[in-house]
Amino acid sequence: MTLCIAETSRPKLVHEARTARVMELWRAGRSTHEIAETLDLAECEVCRIIEEAGH
C-alpha cells in the first residue's frame, strides 16, 4: 500500500520540484530561454510554470 501511495504522489512531487527550480532560476534573473536550456524544457513550459506560480 505504501508503494501505491508513493507512486501516486510521484508526479506531484516531480511537478513541485520542477516549479521550485524554475522559480529559483527566475528569481535569480535568468531569462525564460536560459531556464529552458538549463532544465531541458520547452520555453513555453517555463512560461506556463512562471504564470501558474503567479509571477
PDB file of N, H, CA, C and O in Angstrom:
ATOM      1  N   MET A   1       0.822  -1.191   0.000  1.00  0.00           N
ATOM      2  CA  MET A   1       0.000   0.000   0.000  1.00  0.00           C
ATOM      3  C   MET A   1       0.868   1.257   0.000  1.00  0.00           C
ATOM      4  O   MET A   1       0.547   2.226  -0.688  1.00  0.00           O
ATOM      5  N   THR A   2       1.933   1.255   0.740  1.00  0.00           N
ATOM      6  H   THR A   2       2.194   0.468   1.299  1.00  0.00           H
ATOM      7  CA  THR A   2       2.830   2.406   0.757  1.00  0.00           C
ATOM      8  C   THR A   2       3.389   2.685  -0.629  1.00  0.00           C
ATOM      9  O   THR A   2       3.525   3.842  -1.026  1.00  0.00           O
ATOM     10  N   LEU A   3       3.711   1.636  -1.359  1.00  0.00           N
ATOM     11  H   LEU A   3       3.600   0.696  -1.036  1.00  0.00           H
ATOM     12  CA  LEU A   3       4.230   1.796  -2.711  1.00  0.00           C
ATOM     13  C   LEU A   3       3.212   2.488  -3.601  1.00  0.00           C
ATOM     14  O   LEU A   3       3.576   3.362  -4.388  1.00  0.00           O
ATOM     15  N   CYS A   4       1.943   2.115  -3.492  1.00  0.00           N
ATOM     16  H   CYS A   4       1.647   1.406  -2.852  1.00  0.00           H
ATOM     17  CA  CYS A   4       0.890   2.745  -4.291  1.00  0.00           C
ATOM     18  C   CYS A   4       0.784   4.235  -3.978  1.00  0.00           C
ATOM     19  O   CYS A   4       0.645   5.054  -4.887  1.00  0.00           O
ATOM     20  N   ILE A   5       0.849   4.580  -2.726  1.00  0.00           N
ATOM     21  H   ILE A   5       0.962   3.915  -1.988  1.00  0.00           H
ATOM     22  CA  ILE A   5       0.784   5.983  -2.334  1.00  0.00           C
ATOM     23  C   ILE A   5       1.990   6.732  -2.890  1.00  0.00           C
ATOM     24  O   ILE A   5       1.847   7.842  -3.404  1.00  0.00           O
ATOM     25  N   ALA A   6       3.158   6.146  -2.792  1.00  0.00           N
ATOM     26  H   ALA A   6       3.274   5.245  -2.374  1.00  0.00           H
ATOM     27  CA  ALA A   6       4.370   6.782  -3.309  1.00  0.00           C
ATOM     28  C   ALA A   6       4.281   6.968  -4.815  1.00  0.00           C
ATOM     29  O   ALA A   6       4.649   8.025  -5.328  1.00  0.00           O
ATOM     30  N   GLU A   7       3.801   5.965  -5.527  1.00  0.00           N
ATOM     31  H   GLU A   7       3.502   5.106  -5.110  1.00  0.00           H
ATOM     32  CA  GLU A   7       3.671   6.065  -6.975  1.00  0.00           C
ATOM     33  C   GLU A   7       2.645   7.125  -7.369  1.00  0.00           C
ATOM     34  O   GLU A   7       2.831   7.838  -8.355  1.00  0.00           O
ATOM     35  N   THR A   8       1.577   7.224  -6.607  1.00  0.00           N
ATOM     36  H   THR A   8       1.426   6.645  -5.806  1.00  0.00           H
ATOM     37  CA  THR A   8       0.537   8.207  -6.903  1.00  0.00           C
ATOM     38  C   THR A   8       1.052   9.624  -6.703  1.00  0.00           C
ATOM     39  O   THR A   8       0.722  10.516  -7.485  1.00  0.00           O
ATOM     40  N   SER A   9       1.845   9.844  -5.679  1.00  0.00           N
ATOM     41  H   SER A   9       2.113   9.120  -5.043  1.00  0.00           H
ATOM     42  CA  SER A   9       2.299  11.194  -5.373  1.00  0.00           C
ATOM     43  C   SER A   9       3.549  11.597  -6.151  1.00  0.00           C
ATOM     44  O   SER A   9       3.915  12.772  -6.151  1.00  0.00           O
ATOM     45  N   ARG A  10       4.201  10.664  -6.803  1.00  0.00           N
ATOM     46  H   ARG A  10       3.904   9.709  -6.804  1.00  0.00           H
ATOM     47  CA  ARG A  10       5.434  10.974  -7.525  1.00  0.00           C
ATOM     48  C   ARG A  10       5.257  12.075  -8.577  1.00  0.00           C
ATOM     49  O   ARG A  10       6.065  13.003  -8.601  1.00  0.00           O
ATOM     50  N   PRO A  11       4.239  12.018  -9.449  1.00  0.00           N
ATOM     51  CA  PRO A  11       4.088  13.090 -10.437  1.00  0.00           C
ATOM     52  C   PRO A  11       3.921  14.464  -9.789  1.00  0.00           C
ATOM     53  O   PRO A  11       4.436  15.463 -10.292  1.00  0.00           O
ATOM     54  N   LYS A  12       3.204  14.506  -8.679  1.00  0.00           N
ATOM     55  H   LYS A  12       2.786  13.695  -8.270  1.00  0.00           H
ATOM     56  CA  LYS A  12       3.019  15.777  -7.975  1.00  0.00           C
ATOM     57  C   LYS A  12       4.353  16.278  -7.422  1.00  0.00           C
ATOM     58  O   LYS A  12       4.655  17.468  -7.509  1.00  0.00           O
ATOM     59  N   LEU A  13       5.142  15.382  -6.862  1.00  0.00           N
ATOM     60  H   LEU A  13       4.896  14.415  -6.791  1.00  0.00           H
ATOM     61  CA  LEU A  13       6.449  15.772  -6.329  1.00  0.00           C
ATOM     62  C   LEU A  13       7.377  16.256  -7.435  1.00  0.00           C
ATOM     63  O   LEU A  13       8.106  17.231  -7.253  1.00  0.00           O
ATOM     64  N   VAL A  14       7.353  15.586  -8.568  1.00  0.00           N
ATOM     65  H   VAL A  14       6.760  14.794  -8.716  1.00  0.00           H
ATOM     66  CA  VAL A  14       8.180  15.994  -9.710  1.00  0.00           C
ATOM     67  C   VAL A  14       7.755  17.381 -10.180  1.00  0.00           C
ATOM     68  O   VAL A  14       8.597  18.238 -10.450  1.00  0.00           O
ATOM     69  N   HIS A  15       6.450  17.595 -10.276  1.00  0.00           N
ATOM     70  H   HIS A  15       5.766  16.899 -10.057  1.00  0.00           H
ATOM     71  CA  HIS A  15       5.927  18.898 -10.700  1.00  0.00           C
ATOM     72  C   HIS A  15       6.357  20.000  -9.724  1.00  0.00           C
ATOM     73  O   HIS A  15       6.792  21.071 -10.144  1.00  0.00           O
ATOM     74  N   GLU A  16       6.233  19.734  -8.436  1.00  0.00           N
ATOM     75  H   GLU A  16       5.879  18.863  -8.094  1.00  0.00           H
ATOM     76  CA  GLU A  16       6.609  20.728  -7.424  1.00  0.00           C
ATOM     77  C   GLU A  16       8.105  21.026  -7.466  1.00  0.00           C
ATOM     78  O   GLU A  16       8.515  22.178  -7.321  1.00  0.00           O
ATOM     79  N   ALA A  17       8.911  20.003  -7.661  1.00  0.00           N
ATOM     80  H   ALA A  17       8.578  19.068  -7.778  1.00  0.00           H
ATOM     81  CA  ALA A  17      10.364  20.200  -7.732  1.00  0.00           C
ATOM     82  C   ALA A  17      10.735  21.012  -8.966  1.00  0.00           C
ATOM     83  O   ALA A  17      11.581  21.903  -8.898  1.00  0.00           O
ATOM     84  N   ARG A  18      10.099  20.702 -10.093  1.00  0.00           N
ATOM     85  H   ARG A  18       9.411  19.979 -10.148  1.00  0.00           H
ATOM     86  CA  ARG A  18      10.373  21.439 -11.333  1.00  0.00           C
ATOM     87  C   ARG A  18       9.974  22.901 -11.173  1.00  0.00           C
ATOM     88  O   ARG A  18      10.714  23.799 -11.576  1.00  0.00           O
ATOM     89  N   THR A  19       8.805  23.136 -10.585  1.00  0.00           N
ATOM     90  H   THR A  19       8.204  22.406 -10.259  1.00  0.00           H
ATOM     91  CA  THR A  19       8.339  24.503 -10.362  1.00  0.00           C
ATOM     92  C   THR A  19       9.304  25.259  -9.454  1.00  0.00           C
ATOM     93  O   THR A  19       9.630  26.415  -9.722  1.00  0.00           O
ATOM     94  N   ALA A  20       9.755  24.623  -8.399  1.00  0.00           N
ATOM     95  H   ALA A  20       9.490  23.684  -8.181  1.00  0.00           H
ATOM     96  CA  ALA A  20      10.691  25.266  -7.473  1.00  0.00           C
ATOM     97  C   ALA A  20      11.988  25.639  -8.177  1.00  0.00           C
ATOM     98  O   ALA A  20      12.525  26.724  -7.955  1.00  0.00           O
ATOM     99  N   ARG A  21      12.487  24.759  -9.014  1.00  0.00           N
ATOM    100  H   ARG A  21      12.050  23.878  -9.195  1.00  0.00           H
ATOM    101  CA  ARG A  21      13.752  25.024  -9.726  1.00  0.00           C
ATOM    102  C   ARG A  21      13.579  26.157 -10.733  1.00  0.00           C
ATOM    103  O   ARG A  21      14.437  27.032 -10.838  1.00  0.00           O
ATOM    104  N   VAL A  22      12.470  26.141 -11.473  1.00  0.00           N
ATOM    105  H   VAL A  22      11.772  25.430 -11.388  1.00  0.00           H
ATOM    106  CA  VAL A  22      12.198  27.216 -12.435  1.00  0.00           C
ATOM    107  C   VAL A  22      12.121  28.550 -11.705  1.00  0.00           C
ATOM    108  O   VAL A  22      12.720  29.532 -12.143  1.00  0.00           O
ATOM    109  N   MET A  23      11.388  28.591 -10.596  1.00  0.00           N
ATOM    110  H   MET A  23      10.902  27.793 -10.240  1.00  0.00           H
ATOM    111  CA  MET A  23      11.222  29.846  -9.871  1.00  0.00           C
ATOM    112  C   MET A  23      12.530  30.315  -9.239  1.00  0.00           C
ATOM    113  O   MET A  23      12.785  31.517  -9.162  1.00  0.00           O
ATOM    114  N   GLU A  24      13.347  29.388  -8.794  1.00  0.00           N
ATOM    115  H   GLU A  24      13.140  28.411  -8.857  1.00  0.00           H
ATOM    116  CA  GLU A  24      14.658  29.748  -8.245  1.00  0.00           C
ATOM    117  C   GLU A  24      15.498  30.452  -9.313  1.00  0.00           C
ATOM    118  O   GLU A  24      16.108  31.489  -9.052  1.00  0.00           O
ATOM    119  N   LEU A  25      15.523  29.887 -10.497  1.00  0.00           N
ATOM    120  H   LEU A  25      15.027  29.045 -10.709  1.00  0.00           H
ATOM    121  CA  LEU A  25      16.294  30.487 -11.590  1.00  0.00           C
ATOM    122  C   LEU A  25      15.677  31.810 -12.041  1.00  0.00           C
ATOM    123  O   LEU A  25      16.399  32.758 -12.349  1.00  0.00           O
ATOM    124  N   TRP A  26      14.347  31.876 -12.081  1.00  0.00           N
ATOM    125  H   TRP A  26      13.761  31.105 -11.831  1.00  0.00           H
ATOM    126  CA  TRP A  26      13.648  33.091 -12.491  1.00  0.00           C
ATOM    127  C   TRP A  26      13.964  34.239 -11.522  1.00  0.00           C
ATOM    128  O   TRP A  26      14.251  35.357 -11.950  1.00  0.00           O
ATOM    129  N   ARG A  27      13.909  33.955 -10.223  1.00  0.00           N
ATOM    130  H   ARG A  27      13.676  33.047  -9.875  1.00  0.00           H
ATOM    131  CA  ARG A  27      14.205  34.984  -9.211  1.00  0.00           C
ATOM    132  C   ARG A  27      15.673  35.406  -9.242  1.00  0.00           C
ATOM    133  O   ARG A  27      16.020  36.508  -8.817  1.00  0.00           O
ATOM    134  N   ALA A  28      16.529  34.519  -9.748  1.00  0.00           N
ATOM    135  H   ALA A  28      16.247  33.623 -10.093  1.00  0.00           H
ATOM    136  CA  ALA A  28      17.954  34.839  -9.864  1.00  0.00           C
ATOM    137  C   ALA A  28      18.238  35.681 -11.109  1.00  0.00           C
ATOM    138  O   ALA A  28      19.387  36.033 -11.376  1.00  0.00           O
ATOM    139  N   GLY A  29      17.189  36.002 -11.865  1.00  0.00           N
ATOM    140  H   GLY A  29      16.256  35.717 -11.648  1.00  0.00           H
ATOM    141  CA  GLY A  29      17.351  36.884 -13.013  1.00  0.00           C
ATOM    142  C   GLY A  29      17.596  36.188 -14.340  1.00  0.00           C
ATOM    143  O   GLY A  29      17.937  36.839 -15.328  1.00  0.00           O
ATOM    144  N   ARG A  30      17.428  34.878 -14.374  1.00  0.00           N
ATOM    145  H   ARG A  30      17.151  34.349 -13.572  1.00  0.00           H
ATOM    146  CA  ARG A  30      17.625  34.153 -15.629  1.00  0.00           C
ATOM    147  C   ARG A  30      16.425  34.360 -16.544  1.00  0.00           C
ATOM    148  O   ARG A  30      15.296  34.500 -16.073  1.00  0.00           O
ATOM    149  N   SER A  31      16.667  34.380 -17.842  1.00  0.00           N
ATOM    150  H   SER A  31      17.584  34.266 -18.224  1.00  0.00           H
ATOM    151  CA  SER A  31      15.583  34.524 -18.814  1.00  0.00           C
ATOM    152  C   SER A  31      14.859  33.195 -18.989  1.00  0.00           C
ATOM    153  O   SER A  31      15.374  32.142 -18.614  1.00  0.00           O
ATOM    154  N   THR A  32      13.664  33.255 -19.561  1.00  0.00           N
ATOM    155  H   THR A  32      13.246  34.110 -19.866  1.00  0.00           H
ATOM    156  CA  THR A  32      12.919  32.017 -19.809  1.00  0.00           C
ATOM    157  C   THR A  32      13.694  31.111 -20.764  1.00  0.00           C
ATOM    158  O   THR A  32      13.657  29.887 -20.639  1.00  0.00           O
ATOM    159  N   HIS A  33      14.385  31.715 -21.706  1.00  0.00           N
ATOM    160  H   HIS A  33      14.415  32.709 -21.808  1.00  0.00           H
ATOM    161  CA  HIS A  33      15.187  30.930 -22.654  1.00  0.00           C
ATOM    162  C   HIS A  33      16.319  30.199 -21.928  1.00  0.00           C
ATOM    163  O   HIS A  33      16.551  29.014 -22.165  1.00  0.00           O
ATOM    164  N   GLU A  34      17.014  30.908 -21.050  1.00  0.00           N
ATOM    165  H   GLU A  34      16.825  31.870 -20.857  1.00  0.00           H
ATOM    166  CA  GLU A  34      18.109  30.291 -20.283  1.00  0.00           C
ATOM    167  C   GLU A  34      17.594  29.171 -19.377  1.00  0.00           C
ATOM    168  O   GLU A  34      18.217  28.115 -19.272  1.00  0.00           O
ATOM    169  N   ILE A  35      16.459  29.408 -18.728  1.00  0.00           N
ATOM    170  H   ILE A  35      15.953  30.266 -18.814  1.00  0.00           H
ATOM    171  CA  ILE A  35      15.884  28.390 -17.844  1.00  0.00           C
ATOM    172  C   ILE A  35      15.515  27.150 -18.644  1.00  0.00           C
ATOM    173  O   ILE A  35      15.788  26.026 -18.221  1.00  0.00           O
ATOM    174  N   ALA A  36      14.898  27.354 -19.795  1.00  0.00           N
ATOM    175  H   ALA A  36      14.677  28.267 -20.139  1.00  0.00           H
ATOM    176  CA  ALA A  36      14.502  26.232 -20.647  1.00  0.00           C
ATOM    177  C   ALA A  36      15.714  25.408 -21.061  1.00  0.00           C
ATOM    178  O   ALA A  36      15.674  24.178 -21.023  1.00  0.00           O
ATOM    179  N   GLU A  37      16.783  26.077 -21.454  1.00  0.00           N
ATOM    180  H   GLU A  37      16.815  27.076 -21.486  1.00  0.00           H
ATOM    181  CA  GLU A  37      18.001  25.360 -21.852  1.00  0.00           C
ATOM    182  C   GLU A  37      18.618  24.626 -20.665  1.00  0.00           C
ATOM    183  O   GLU A  37      19.036  23.476 -20.798  1.00  0.00           O
ATOM    184  N   THR A  38      18.678  25.272 -19.523  1.00  0.00           N
ATOM    185  H   THR A  38      18.338  26.206 -19.414  1.00  0.00           H
ATOM    186  CA  THR A  38      19.283  24.678 -18.332  1.00  0.00           C
ATOM    187  C   THR A  38      18.539  23.427 -17.873  1.00  0.00           C
ATOM    188  O   THR A  38      19.157  22.427 -17.506  1.00  0.00           O
ATOM    189  N   LEU A  39      17.206  23.491 -17.897  1.00  0.00           N
ATOM    190  H   LEU A  39      16.704  24.303 -18.195  1.00  0.00           H
ATOM    191  CA  LEU A  39      16.391  22.397 -17.368  1.00  0.00           C
ATOM    192  C   LEU A  39      15.878  21.456 -18.455  1.00  0.00           C
ATOM    193  O   LEU A  39      15.131  20.521 -18.170  1.00  0.00           O
ATOM    194  N   ASP A  40      16.277  21.704 -19.694  1.00  0.00           N
ATOM    195  H   ASP A  40      16.884  22.464 -19.926  1.00  0.00           H
ATOM    196  CA  ASP A  40      15.845  20.876 -20.829  1.00  0.00           C
ATOM    197  C   ASP A  40      14.319  20.827 -20.930  1.00  0.00           C
ATOM    198  O   ASP A  40      13.716  19.759 -21.041  1.00  0.00           O
ATOM    199  N   LEU A  41      13.716  22.021 -20.888  1.00  0.00           N
ATOM    200  H   LEU A  41      14.206  22.888 -20.798  1.00  0.00           H
ATOM    201  CA  LEU A  41      12.270  22.163 -21.033  1.00  0.00           C
ATOM    202  C   LEU A  41      11.981  23.054 -22.232  1.00  0.00           C
ATOM    203  O   LEU A  41      12.848  23.806 -22.677  1.00  0.00           O
ATOM    204  N   ALA A  42      10.775  22.970 -22.747  1.00  0.00           N
ATOM    205  H   ALA A  42      10.070  22.359 -22.385  1.00  0.00           H
ATOM    206  CA  ALA A  42      10.341  23.906 -23.782  1.00  0.00           C
ATOM    207  C   ALA A  42      10.150  25.272 -23.123  1.00  0.00           C
ATOM    208  O   ALA A  42       9.701  25.360 -21.980  1.00  0.00           O
ATOM    209  N   GLU A  43      10.493  26.330 -23.847  1.00  0.00           N
ATOM    210  H   GLU A  43      10.858  26.258 -24.776  1.00  0.00           H
ATOM    211  CA  GLU A  43      10.364  27.663 -23.274  1.00  0.00           C
ATOM    212  C   GLU A  43       8.911  27.973 -22.916  1.00  0.00           C
ATOM    213  O   GLU A  43       8.656  28.655 -21.923  1.00  0.00           O
ATOM    214  N   CYS A  44       7.963  27.486 -23.704  1.00  0.00           N
ATOM    215  H   CYS A  44       8.171  26.933 -24.511  1.00  0.00           H
ATOM    216  CA  CYS A  44       6.545  27.714 -23.387  1.00  0.00           C
ATOM    217  C   CYS A  44       6.159  27.040 -22.069  1.00  0.00           C
ATOM    218  O   CYS A  44       5.300  27.543 -21.346  1.00  0.00           O
ATOM    219  N   GLU A  45       6.786  25.910 -21.755  1.00  0.00           N
ATOM    220  H   GLU A  45       7.484  25.501 -22.343  1.00  0.00           H
ATOM    221  CA  GLU A  45       6.533  25.226 -20.484  1.00  0.00           C
ATOM    222  C   GLU A  45       7.072  26.060 -19.318  1.00  0.00           C
ATOM    223  O   GLU A  45       6.431  26.151 -18.271  1.00  0.00           O
ATOM    224  N   VAL A  46       8.232  26.658 -19.495  1.00  0.00           N
ATOM    225  H   VAL A  46       8.753  26.584 -20.346  1.00  0.00           H
ATOM    226  CA  VAL A  46       8.810  27.533 -18.472  1.00  0.00           C
ATOM    227  C   VAL A  46       7.877  28.720 -18.232  1.00  0.00           C
ATOM    228  O   VAL A  46       7.612  29.081 -17.085  1.00  0.00           O
ATOM    229  N   CYS A  47       7.383  29.322 -19.308  1.00  0.00           N
ATOM    230  H   CYS A  47       7.599  29.028 -20.239  1.00  0.00           H
ATOM    231  CA  CYS A  47       6.464  30.456 -19.177  1.00  0.00           C
ATOM    232  C   CYS A  47       5.190  30.048 -18.442  1.00  0.00           C
ATOM    233  O   CYS A  47       4.697  30.789 -17.591  1.00  0.00           O
ATOM    234  N   ARG A  48       4.658  28.869 -18.769  1.00  0.00           N
ATOM    235  H   ARG A  48       5.059  28.268 -19.460  1.00  0.00           H
ATOM    236  CA  ARG A  48       3.444  28.376 -18.119  1.00  0.00           C
ATOM    237  C   ARG A  48       3.668  28.195 -16.619  1.00  0.00           C
ATOM    238  O   ARG A  48       2.817  28.563 -15.809  1.00  0.00           O
ATOM    239  N   ILE A  49       4.815  27.627 -16.256  1.00  0.00           N
ATOM    240  H   ILE A  49       5.507  27.329 -16.914  1.00  0.00           H
ATOM    241  CA  ILE A  49       5.134  27.405 -14.841  1.00  0.00           C
ATOM    242  C   ILE A  49       5.216  28.735 -14.100  1.00  0.00           C
ATOM    243  O   ILE A  49       4.691  28.862 -12.993  1.00  0.00           O
ATOM    244  N   ILE A  50       5.865  29.718 -14.695  1.00  0.00           N
ATOM    245  H   ILE A  50       6.292  29.615 -15.594  1.00  0.00           H
ATOM    246  CA  ILE A  50       6.001  31.039 -14.069  1.00  0.00           C
ATOM    247  C   ILE A  50       4.630  31.694 -13.913  1.00  0.00           C
ATOM    248  O   ILE A  50       4.325  32.263 -12.865  1.00  0.00           O
ATOM    249  N   GLU A  51       3.803  31.614 -14.959  1.00  0.00           N
ATOM    250  H   GLU A  51       4.051  31.152 -15.811  1.00  0.00           H
ATOM    251  CA  GLU A  51       2.457  32.196 -14.891  1.00  0.00           C
ATOM    252  C   GLU A  51       1.611  31.520 -13.817  1.00  0.00           C
ATOM    253  O   GLU A  51       0.906  32.195 -13.067  1.00  0.00           O
ATOM    254  N   GLU A  52       1.678  30.192 -13.738  1.00  0.00           N
ATOM    255  H   GLU A  52       2.251  29.644 -14.347  1.00  0.00           H
ATOM    256  CA  GLU A  52       0.894  29.466 -12.732  1.00  0.00           C
ATOM    257  C   GLU A  52       1.356  29.782 -11.314  1.00  0.00           C
ATOM    258  O   GLU A  52       0.567  29.734 -10.370  1.00  0.00           O
ATOM    259  N   ALA A  53       2.632  30.105 -11.173  1.00  0.00           N
ATOM    260  H   ALA A  53       3.273  30.144 -11.940  1.00  0.00           H
ATOM    261  CA  ALA A  53       3.161  30.448  -9.852  1.00  0.00           C
ATOM    262  C   ALA A  53       2.772  31.873  -9.451  1.00  0.00           C
ATOM    263  O   ALA A  53       3.000  32.293  -8.317  1.00  0.00           O
ATOM    264  N   GLY A  54       2.183  32.609 -10.395  1.00  0.00           N
ATOM    265  H   GLY A  54       1.998  32.268 -11.317  1.00  0.00           H
ATOM    266  CA  GLY A  54       1.688  33.942 -10.087  1.00  0.00           C
ATOM    267  C   GLY A  54       2.699  35.056 -10.205  1.00  0.00           C
ATOM    268  O   GLY A  54       2.573  36.089  -9.547  1.00  0.00           O
ATOM    269  N   HIS A  55       3.716  34.851 -11.052  1.00  0.00           N
ATOM    270  H   HIS A  55       3.818  34.012 -11.587  1.00  0.00           H
ATOM    271  CA  HIS A  55       4.738  35.890 -11.202  1.00  0.00           C
ATOM    272  C   HIS A  55       4.733  36.412 -12.602  1.00  0.00           C
ATOM    273  O   HIS A  55       5.522  37.296 -12.935  1.00  0.00           O
TER     274      HIS A  55
END
